[in-house]
Amino acid sequence: MNHCYVDKSVLLYEQITNKRTIPSMSSYADQVKYSQHKKMDMNSKLYCVGCGPGDPELITVKAKRLLESADVIFAPTSKEGKESIALSIVKPILEAREERPDIRELVFPMLKDRGVLKDIWRRNADEIARACVSGRLTLYLCVGDPSLYSTFSYLHKELKERYPSIDVEIVPGVASFTSFASNARMNLVEGEQIMAIVPACYDLARVKDVAKVCDTIVFLKDGRYFNDVVSILRDSMPDNSQIAIAQDVAGDEERISITTLREVDTSIADKYFSLMVVKRAR
Ligand SMILES: C[S@@+](CC[C@H](N)C(=O)[O-])C[C@H]1O[C@@H](n2cnc3c(N)ncnc32)[C@H](O)[C@@H]1O
């Protein structure tokens, strides 16, 4: 039998269920038709669910409904044994269920070696695919909104490449920086203003250029780099520009400080779950 054109999820399905499902097919068209049929037959779907910034009340109605009925829930963590933040946000919803879902934490270590990371993304995508093709309602959780610096972006690429028949639906979530703006009573941009989002723990050489053209800059990823960012901003923006720093937004330990570029003290943000917003003074 020639499997060369058949979607990997069909093969995986056979492997998991021990059922031989692929009849002998003569043409590519037959195989594609069969693969499409299997896709519906296997109900292979993954929901990537944005869990918001930390307050369980900032979860969409759709996400809540999925969390109340999911069979398998995957949640990312950066270290073996370290509780997933996304999972901790939705815990109250899961604990209120009569029947507990099958919860599995997937480790995504904070490494920069793309080769090692690629192997990890693949392995994690394989594990998710195994759950999806078994027909169980499967979710993958993300902090905030899935489209912003989420581990899901890497998994999604792997799934598209290796398991194209798995249908992926993304359920948006409240992003950390919009939740922060609400809590700080801060308007981010208006009229013709331009905003940029910058991850602070990478090469900051581009911050100067960004600061020249933007009215508002949101810095995500790791408050321990904010001091370096502030030094660069002091060269590029008026020193009476408003700057706000926050940590653990929408959680019990939320800290927010609003000041100016001249006076700012970045020490209130001393961990990864921090963000900073600067608004150019006019
Ligand atoms: C991997 S990114 C994920 C961003 C997320 N998808 C979102 O919509 O905000 C993680 C970074 O988001 C920011 N972040 C997410 N949730 C936060 C919160 N509740 N409080 C402060 N920062 C948060 C921090 O900058 C953190 O380092």
The ligand as an SDF file (V2000), in Angstrom:
LIG
                    3D

 27 29  0  0  0  0  0  0  0  0999 V2000
    4.8900   34.8060   26.1720 C   0  0  0  0  0  0  0  0  0  0  0  0
    4.2380   36.4190   26.3720 S   0  0  0  0  0  0  0  0  0  0  0  0
    2.5300   36.0670   26.2010 C   0  0  0  0  0  0  0  0  0  0  0  0
    1.6890   37.2950   25.9640 C   0  0  0  0  0  0  0  0  0  0  0  0
    0.1940   36.9600   25.9940 C   0  0  0  0  0  0  0  0  0  0  0  0
   -0.1660   36.0680   24.9180 N   0  0  0  0  0  0  0  0  0  0  0  0
   -0.6830   38.2060   25.9750 C   0  0  0  0  0  0  0  0  0  0  0  0
   -1.7160   38.2070   25.2930 O   0  0  0  0  0  0  0  0  0  0  0  0
   -0.3890   39.1440   26.6660 O   0  0  0  0  0  0  0  0  0  0  0  0
    4.4280   36.6170   28.0820 C   0  0  0  0  0  0  0  0  0  0  0  0
    4.5820   38.0630   28.4520 C   0  0  0  0  0  0  0  0  0  0  0  0
    3.3040   38.6910   28.4180 O   0  0  0  0  0  0  0  0  0  0  0  0
    3.2350   39.6370   29.4510 C   0  0  0  0  0  0  0  0  0  0  0  0
    2.1300   39.2390   30.3440 N   0  0  0  0  0  0  0  0  0  0  0  0
    1.2210   38.3020   30.1130 C   0  0  0  0  0  0  0  0  0  0  0  0
    0.3200   38.2680   31.1050 N   0  0  0  0  0  0  0  0  0  0  0  0
    0.6930   39.2180   31.9940 C   0  0  0  0  0  0  0  0  0  0  0  0
    0.1840   39.6690   33.2400 C   0  0  0  0  0  0  0  0  0  0  0  0
   -0.9220   39.1330   33.7530 N   0  0  0  0  0  0  0  0  0  0  0  0
    0.8210   40.6670   33.8640 N   0  0  0  0  0  0  0  0  0  0  0  0
    1.9280   41.2440   33.3380 C   0  0  0  0  0  0  0  0  0  0  0  0
    2.4670   40.8450   32.1730 N   0  0  0  0  0  0  0  0  0  0  0  0
    1.8570   39.8510   31.5130 C   0  0  0  0  0  0  0  0  0  0  0  0
    4.5810   39.6670   30.1490 C   0  0  0  0  0  0  0  0  0  0  0  0
    5.3420   40.6560   29.5200 O   0  0  0  0  0  0  0  0  0  0  0  0
    5.1080   38.2870   29.8440 C   0  0  0  0  0  0  0  0  0  0  0  0
    6.5120   38.2630   29.8910 O   0  0  0  0  0  0  0  0  0  0  0  0
  1  2  1  0
  2  3  1  0
  2 10  1  0
  3  4  1  0
  4  5  1  0
  5  6  1  0
  5  7  1  0
  7  8  2  0
  7  9  1  0
 10 11  1  0
 11 12  1  0
 11 26  1  0
 12 13  1  0
 13 14  1  0
 13 24  1  0
 14 15  1  0
 14 23  1  0
 15 16  2  0
 16 17  1  0
 17 18  1  0
 17 23  2  0
 18 19  1  0
 18 20  2  0
 20 21  1  0
 21 22  2  0
 22 23  1  0
 24 25  1  0
 24 26  1  0
 26 27  1  0
M  CHG  2   2   1   9  -1
M  END
$$$$
